[in-house]
Amino acid sequence: MSDREFDVIVYGATGFVGKLTAEYLAKHAPTGTRVALAGRSEHKLAQVRFNLPAPANEWPLVIADSNSPASLDAMAARTRVVCTTVGPYLKYGENVLAATVNAGTDYVDLTGEVPFVRLSIDKFHDQAASNGARIVHSCGFDSVPSDIGAYLLHKKVTEDGEGTLGDTTMVVRSFRGGISGGTIDSMRVIAKEAGDANTRRTLLDPHALSTEPGGYAGIKRSAEPSDMAIVSGSKVDPSLKGTLAPFFMASYNTRIVRRSNAILDGAYGKDFHYGEAMYVGGIPLVSTAIAAAVAAGTTAFLGAMSIGPVRSVLDRLLPKPGEGPTEKVRETGHFTTETYTTTTTGKRYRSRMVAKGDPGYKATAVMLAESALSLALHRDELPPRTGVLTTAAAIGDVLIERLRGAGFRLETERLS
């Protein structure tokens, strides 16, 4: 890696989140960090660079196209880390993965697509491990708060000598932000792919990402919390009042957290079971009604996306790829997640992550950029793991400190 021309290449820099990630790097990457912008159009890349803060003025432009493996190979060979925002990843991601793995280059992305990560494991894990590449998926709001929240609990419980983690639940305590055309486009692709029986089995398997290449955990769905459950807050922790609603990204985030535990050789414990939910208020009757409405609305939306004619109607109403919320929405957004556990010794713990900025855009750009910088600039401090990894398993401690330096609040406390 010492002879690479760049530390980070932002691939997809002309897209909505790509621009935000490039802007963050221009403002906050340490002096001397070598960054380049990559995409299909030199003209559009030059426009993006022109509008970035002054440190980006001399950043090189790299022409690369997801449909041109040769251009991707050339791009990957020039950098320590490829930071890609080009999704849906099931449509555009495989060739980028192949190029980075072939070059032994590290990789970060924003995927929230279970089938894509499964493909990544099956097709590229062994080669990436052999070539010394770290493939780190889901470095934004999906799934850094989930993954790092559980990892923080594991570290604190281990430090206190209070056994291992038991039933663990991440609660989205507050959330304000928009939804992107890119996220909607990923949902379209997943809905279409779900027509295939094998893909559907993968989507429904709570441990779909927990095994190594070719593996199938075969664990019953009932062995883990339901991704669509309406949960009493007091069952998660006595401090939580009211009823908790399903969190719409639980069916992805939970698989990533379980993969982290698998990569860490089950360090979270044999009694570790992980779920996610969303806080909708502490008044019992009101929160129960809201939780039921959220569950019904989520189910209806996902069902509608799986029906071709209905999806065509929704396509005309929903945001298009490349679209996103206004700057005001991005700036006034925020999120707070709290992850609760009861250990095998009966002690209660909570970790918390708090950040300003729209979760899916401004905050995600920070998390993605800091993940890339963790890999590029802190290689001697990282665990010696390679292959298809997660943020907790690949860059956990380094990323935690970099996010704190970026203004995120990350804390862990013992409750009893």
C-alpha positions in Angstrom: 0.0 0.0 0.0 2.9 2.4 0.5 3.4 2.9 -3.2 -0.3 3.8 -3.9 -0.9 7.2 -5.5 -4.0 8.0 -3.3 -5.2 7.4 0.2 -8.9 7.5 -0.8 -10.8 7.6 -4.1 -14.5 8.7 -3.8 -16.2 6.7 -6.5 -19.6 8.1 -7.4 -18.5 11.6 -6.5 -21.1 13.2 -8.7 -24.0 11.5 -6.9 -25.9 13.1 -4.0 -24.1 11.3 -1.1 -20.9 11.2 -3.1 -20.8 15.0 -3.2 -21.5 15.2 0.5 -18.7 12.7 1.3 -16.2 14.6 -0.9 -17.2 17.9 0.8 -16.7 16.4 4.2 -13.2 15.1 3.2 -12.3 18.5 1.7 -13.2 20.1 5.0 -12.0 17.6 7.6 -9.5 15.1 6.1 -6.1 15.6 7.8 -3.6 17.8 5.9 -1.7 15.7 3.4 -4.5 13.2 2.8 -4.4 12.3 -0.9 -7.9 12.2 -2.3 -9.2 11.7 -5.8 -12.7 11.9 -7.3 -14.0 9.2 -9.6 -17.0 8.7 -11.9 -18.1 8.3 -15.5 -18.0 11.9 -16.6 -14.9 14.1 -16.4 -17.0 17.2 -17.0 -19.4 16.4 -14.1 -16.5 15.5 -11.8 -14.8 18.8 -12.6 -18.1 20.6 -11.7 -18.2 18.8 -8.4 -14.6 19.7 -7.6 -15.1 23.3 -8.6 -17.9 23.6 -5.9 -15.9 22.0 -3.1 -13.8 23.8 -0.5 -10.4 25.0 -1.4 -8.4 21.9 -0.3 -10.1 20.0 -3.1 -8.9 22.3 -5.9 -6.0 20.1 -6.9 -7.7 16.7 -6.4 -7.2 14.5 -9.4 -10.2 13.2 -11.4 -10.3 9.5 -12.3 -12.6 8.2 -15.0 -14.2 4.9 -14.1 -17.4 3.2 -15.1 -19.2 0.2 -13.3 -19.7 -1.3 -16.8 -16.0 -1.1 -17.6 -14.0 -3.6 -15.5 -10.7 -2.3 -17.0 -11.4 1.2 -15.8 -12.3 -0.1 -12.3 -9.1 -2.2 -12.2 -7.0 0.9 -13.0 -8.8 3.0 -10.4 -8.5 0.4 -7.6 -4.8 -0.1 -8.3 -4.1 3.6 -7.6 -5.5 3.9 -4.1 -5.4 2.5 -0.6 -9.2 2.7 -0.2 -12.1 2.8 -2.7 -15.0 4.7 -1.1 -18.1 3.9 -3.3 -21.5 5.5 -3.1 -22.7 4.0 -6.4 -25.9 2.0 -5.8 -28.0 0.0 -5.9 -25.1 -2.2 -5.3 -26.8 -5.3 -6.7 -26.9 -3.5 -10.0 -23.6 -1.6 -9.9 -21.4 -3.0 -7.2 -20.0 -6.4 -8.2 -17.4 -5.1 -10.7 -16.2 -2.6 -8.2 -15.8 -5.3 -5.6 -13.9 -7.5 -8.0 -11.5 -4.6 -8.9 -10.7 -3.8 -5.3 -10.2 -7.4 -4.3 -8.0 -8.1 -7.3 -5.8 -5.1 -6.4 -5.7 -5.9 -2.7 -7.3 -2.5 -2.0 -9.6 -1.7 0.9 -13.2 -0.9 0.2 -16.1 0.9 2.0 -19.7 1.4 0.9 -23.2 2.2 2.0 -25.1 -0.9 1.0 -28.3 -1.9 2.8 -28.8 -4.9 0.6 -28.6 -8.4 2.2 -28.3 -10.3 -1.1 -25.4 -8.1 -2.2 -23.4 -8.7 1.0 -24.1 -12.4 0.7 -22.8 -12.3 -2.8 -19.8 -10.4 -1.6 -19.0 -13.1 1.0 -19.5 -16.1 -1.3 -17.7 -14.7 -4.3 -14.9 -12.5 -2.8 -14.2 -13.2 0.9 -11.5 -15.9 0.4 -9.7 -13.9 -2.3 -9.9 -10.7 -0.3 -8.5 -12.4 2.7 -5.7 -13.9 0.6 -4.9 -10.5 -1.0 -5.0 -8.6 2.3 -8.1 -6.5 1.3 -10.6 -5.3 3.9 -14.1 -5.2 2.4 -16.2 -3.1 4.8 -19.9 -2.8 3.9 -22.6 -0.6 5.4 -20.5 2.4 6.7 -23.4 4.9 7.0 -26.6 5.1 9.1 -26.9 1.5 7.9 -25.3 0.0 9.9 -22.8 2.0 12.0 -25.1 2.9 14.9 -26.3 -0.7 15.1 -22.9 -2.3 14.7 -20.8 0.0 16.8 -23.6 0.2 19.5 -23.4 -3.5 20.1 -19.6 -3.4 20.0 -19.4 -0.7 22.6 -21.5 -2.8 24.9 -19.3 -5.8 24.4 -16.2 -3.7 25.2 -17.7 -2.3 28.4 -19.2 -5.5 29.7 -15.9 -7.3 29.1 -13.9 -4.6 30.8 -16.3 -4.8 33.8 -16.0 -8.6 34.0 -19.8 -9.0 33.8 -20.0 -12.0 31.6 -21.3 -11.6 28.0 -24.2 -10.0 26.3 -27.7 -11.5 26.4 -30.8 -10.1 24.8 -29.8 -6.9 23.2 -31.9 -4.3 21.4 -31.0 -1.1 19.6 -33.7 1.6 19.9 -33.9 4.5 17.6 -34.7 7.1 20.2 -35.0 10.1 17.9 -34.7 10.6 14.2 -35.2 13.5 11.9 -34.3 13.4 8.2 -35.3 12.7 4.6 -35.3 9.7 2.3 -33.2 9.5 -0.8 -33.9 8.4 -4.3 -31.0 6.0 -4.0 -32.6 4.3 -1.0 -35.8 3.9 -2.9 -34.0 2.5 -5.9 -32.3 -0.1 -3.6 -35.8 -1.1 -2.4 -37.0 -1.5 -6.0 -34.1 -3.8 -6.7 -34.6 -5.9 -3.6 -38.4 -6.2 -4.3 -37.7 -7.4 -7.7 -35.0 -9.9 -6.6 -37.3 -11.2 -3.9 -39.3 -13.0 -6.6 -36.4 -15.6 -6.7 -36.9 -18.4 -4.1 -33.2 -18.5 -3.0 -33.1 -14.7 -2.6 -36.2 -14.8 -0.6 -34.7 -17.4 1.7 -31.7 -15.2 2.2 -33.8 -12.2 3.0 -35.8 -14.1 5.6 -32.8 -15.8 7.2 -31.8 -13.9 10.4 -28.3 -15.3 10.1 -28.0 -14.8 6.3 -24.7 -13.0 6.7 -23.2 -14.9 9.6 -21.5 -17.7 7.8 -18.4 -17.9 5.6 -18.5 -18.6 1.8 -21.0 -21.2 0.8 -22.3 -21.6 4.4 -25.9 -21.6 5.5 -26.6 -21.2 9.2 -29.9 -23.0 9.1 -31.0 -21.3 12.4 -34.8 -21.0 12.9 -36.3 -17.5 12.5 -37.8 -17.9 15.9 -34.3 -18.1 17.5 -33.9 -14.3 17.0 -36.2 -11.4 17.6 -38.7 -10.6 14.8 -37.7 -7.7 12.6 -41.4 -6.5 12.6 -42.3 -7.0 16.2 -44.2 -4.5 18.3 -42.4 -4.6 21.6 -43.2 -3.4 25.1 -40.5 -0.9 26.1 -40.2 -2.4 29.6 -39.2 -5.8 28.1 -36.2 -4.1 26.5 -35.3 -2.2 29.6 -37.3 -1.1 32.7 -36.4 2.6 31.9 -38.4 2.5 28.7 -42.0 3.3 28.8 -44.7 2.7 26.2 -44.6 0.5 23.2 -41.8 0.3 20.6 -42.5 0.2 16.9 -40.6 -1.9 14.3 -37.6 -0.1 12.8 -37.8 -0.4 9.0 -34.0 -1.2 8.5 -33.9 -3.9 11.2 -34.1 -6.7 8.7 -30.7 -5.5 7.4 -28.9 -4.1 10.4 -29.5 -7.1 12.6 -27.8 -9.3 10.0 -24.7 -7.1 10.0 -24.5 -7.1 13.9 -24.8 -10.9 13.9 -22.0 -11.1 11.3 -19.8 -9.0 13.5 -20.3 -11.4 16.4 -19.5 -14.3 14.0 -16.3 -12.7 12.8 -15.3 -12.0 16.4 -15.7 -15.7 17.1 -18.9 -15.3 19.1 -17.3 -12.8 21.6 -20.7 -11.3 22.3 -21.8 -14.6 23.9 -23.8 -17.7 23.2 -26.8 -16.1 24.7 -26.6 -13.0 22.5 -29.8 -12.2 20.6 -30.1 -8.9 18.8 -33.1 -6.9 17.6 -34.1 -3.3 16.7 -37.0 -1.1 17.4 -38.1 2.5 17.3 -39.3 4.7 20.2 -42.7 6.4 19.4 -43.6 7.9 22.8 -44.0 6.8 26.4 -47.8 7.0 26.7 -49.0 3.3 26.6 -52.2 3.5 24.6 -50.9 6.2 22.2 -47.6 4.5 21.6 -49.3 1.2 21.0 -51.5 2.7 18.3 -48.6 4.4 16.6 -46.5 1.3 16.7 -49.3 -0.7 15.1 -49.7 1.9 12.4 -45.9 1.9 11.7 -45.9 -1.9 11.4 -48.9 -1.9 9.1 -47.5 1.0 7.0 -44.1 -0.7 6.6 -45.7 -4.0 5.6 -48.0 -2.3 3.1 -45.2 -0.3 1.6 -42.9 -3.3 1.2 -45.7 -5.3 -0.2 -46.6 -2.6 -2.7 -43.0 -2.4 -3.9 -43.1 -6.1 -4.7 -46.1 -5.7 -7.1 -45.0 -4.5 -10.5 -47.9 -2.3 -11.5 -48.1 -0.7 -8.1 -44.4 -0.2 -8.0 -44.7 1.6 -11.4 -47.2 4.0 -9.8 -44.9 4.6 -6.8 -42.0 5.2 -9.1 -43.7 8.3 -10.4 -44.3 9.6 -6.8 -41.2 8.7 -4.9 -37.7 10.4 -5.1 -35.6 9.5 -8.1 -31.9 8.3 -7.8 -29.6 11.3 -7.3 -32.3 13.3 -5.5 -32.2 14.1 -1.8 -33.4 16.5 0.9 -32.7 20.2 0.9 -29.7 21.6 2.7 -32.0 22.9 5.4 -33.3 19.4 6.1 -29.8 18.0 6.0 -28.5 20.5 8.5 -31.5 20.3 10.9 -31.6 16.5 10.9 -30.3 14.4 13.8 -30.5 10.9 15.3 -30.1 9.2 18.7 -29.8 5.5 19.0 -29.6 3.6 22.3 -28.6 -0.1 22.6 -29.7 -2.0 25.7 -28.5 -5.3 27.0 -28.8 -7.5 30.0 -25.6 -9.5 30.6 -25.3 -13.2 31.7 -24.6 -11.9 35.2 -27.9 -10.0 35.2 -26.4 -6.5 34.9 -28.1 -3.9 32.6 -26.0 -1.7 30.2 -26.8 0.9 27.6 -24.7 2.4 24.8 -25.7 5.6 23.0 -24.8 7.3 19.7 -25.9 10.9 19.1 -25.2 12.9 15.9 -26.3 16.1 14.2 -27.3 16.2 10.6 -29.7 14.2 8.5 -29.0 10.5 9.3 -29.2 9.3 5.7 -27.1 12.1 4.2 -25.0 14.5 6.3 -24.4 12.1 9.1 -24.0 9.2 6.7 -21.3 11.2 4.8 -19.4 11.7 8.0 -19.6 8.0 8.9 -18.6 6.8 5.4 -15.7 9.3 5.1 -14.4 8.5 8.6 -14.5 4.8 7.8 -12.4 5.4 4.7 -9.9 7.5 6.6 -9.7 4.8 9.4 -8.6 2.3 6.8 -6.3 4.6 4.9 -4.5 6.4 7.7 -4.5 4.0 10.7 -3.5 0.7 9.2 -1.0 -0.1 12.0 -3.8 0.3 14.6 -6.3 -2.0 12.9 -7.0 -5.7 13.8 -5.2 -8.0 11.4 -8.5 -9.2 9.8 -9.0 -9.2 6.1 -11.9 -10.4 3.8 -15.5 -9.3 3.9 -15.9 -7.6 7.2 -18.0 -5.1 9.2 -17.2 -1.8 10.8 -17.0 -3.3 14.3 -14.8 -6.2 13.2 -12.5 -4.2 10.8 -12.2 -0.7 12.3 -14.2 -0.6 15.5 -11.9 1.2 18.0 -10.3 3.5 15.4 -13.7 4.5 14.0 -15.1 5.1 17.4 -12.3 7.7 18.2 -12.6 9.3 14.7 -16.3 9.7 15.1 -15.9 11.3 18.5 -13.4 13.6 16.9 -16.0 14.4 14.3 -18.6 15.5 16.9 -20.5 12.3 17.5 -21.4 11.4 21.0 -20.6 7.7 21.7 -20.9 6.5 25.3 -21.6 3.4 27.4 -23.0 3.1 30.9 -24.0 0.5 33.4 -27.6 0.9 34.4 -27.8 -1.6 37.3 
